[in-house]
Amino acid sequence: MGAAPAALKVAFVDKGGAGKSALAGTVCRQLARRGHRVLALDVDTMPGLAVSLGMPPEGARLPAGLAERVEGKGWQVVKGARPAQLVDRYAAWAADGVRVLELGKLPGQVEPSVTVAFRHVMERFRRPGWTLVADLAAGTRQAMFGWAHFARIIVVVADPSAKSALTTRRLLPVATHLVANKVGCASDLEAITAAVPLQLLGAIPYDEALAEAERRGLAPIDFAPDSPAMIATEELVSRLIREAS
């Protein structure tokens, strides 16, 4: 029996609409197929990651009451709420054996005690050999407020638009790597890399098959497994693994 794959801790961030959730979900599935035990953390309060993993967009959330406000100390996780036990009890199963935990979705399903407990899991889940992949909310707020601190690799996903360039530049203080997504031509890639001076993990071509998967609410890896974007994502996953070794 070969050695277990080296564990990864990766966070994906972007401006919104750049394809972050589709990429994160596909990376989770491809890592699992390579033998990684993957915990996918959906931190985005808008729907996305569950669909990209090929599962219903609900049922993988922590319940209220796992944290409480303590006089003089603020919000504290209740005694006995151990991260590994919370994952075992509440994380859902997705295809390829990926485990999934969701922060919650707007409107009205993000409650303070759940937020505190979820972040407790993100920062303190240390079961040996497990890979963590987080899909953060679009924009800069979560990344700037420490939600990506658990990760060794923080990937900013950028598309060729001017709005993407503006947001990704604001993420430079926290991001470690770049993925250029929806690349239509060489000039698109040049524009993205010029705007975002980070180590390039990969360039994912614009792929109509992925757009169709999103329209249908299907996981790209299931809908179009041999598409150019899925092949490019496999190459990106190989680079991620090398970065962790």
Residue, then its C-alpha position, 0 to 999 in steps of 0.5 A: m500500500g502506498a503512502a497517503p497523499a500529503a494533506l492540503k489546506v487551500a482557500f479560494v477567493d474572488k470578486g464573484g462571478a469569476g468561477k470560484s465555486a465551480l473551480a473549488g468544487t472540481v478541485c475537491r472532487q479531483l483531489a478525492r479521486r487521487g486518494h485525498r480525504v477531503l473536507a470541503l468548507d462552504v463559507d460563501t453565504m450564496p449558493g454555489l459549492a454544493v452544486s459544483l460538488g454535485m449534491p443538493p444545496e442544503g443539509a450540511r450545516l451546523p446547528a445553532g447552540l454550539a457557541e454562546r456569549v460569555e460575559g467579558k469574553g464574547w462568543q465562545v464554543v461550548k465545552g465538548a464541541r470538538p471539531a472532528q466530532l462536529v465534522d463526523r456528525y454534521a458534514a454531508w457526503a458528496a460524490d467521490g467521498v468528499r465531506v461537506l460543511e456549509l456555513g449557511k445561506l442568506p437570507g436568514q440562515v447565518e446565525p452567530s453561534v453557528t458562525v463561531a462554531f464553523r470558524h472553530v472547525m475551520e481553524r482547529f480541525r486537525r485530523p491527520g491526513w485530511t485535506l481542507v478546501a474552503d470556498l470563501a464568500a465573494g469579495t474581500r471581507q472574509a479574506m481580510f477578516g481572517w477566514a483564510h488564515f487556516a490555509r497554507i495556499i490562498v488562491v485568488v481566482a481572476d477572470p479577464s474583466a476590469k472588475s476582477a483586476l480591481t478586486t484581486r489587487r485588493l486581495l494581494p496582501v492575503a493571497t498566495h497564488l493565482v488562477a486565471n479563469k475563463v481565459g479566451c485568448a493569450s491576451d486575456l492571460e497576459a492581462i490577468t497576470a499583469a494585474v495580479p503579480l502572484q505565482l500562477l497555478g494555472a490557466i483555465p480556458y473559457d469553456e461553454a460546457l461549464a457554462e451549460a453545467e451551471r445553467r443546468g445546476l450540474a457539477p462540471i466534473d460530471f457534466a463534462p469530464d473531458s472538457p478543456a476546462m476539466i483537463a486544465t483543472e486536473e493540471l492545476v490540482s497536480r501543481l497544488i499537490r506539488e506546492a504542498s510536498 
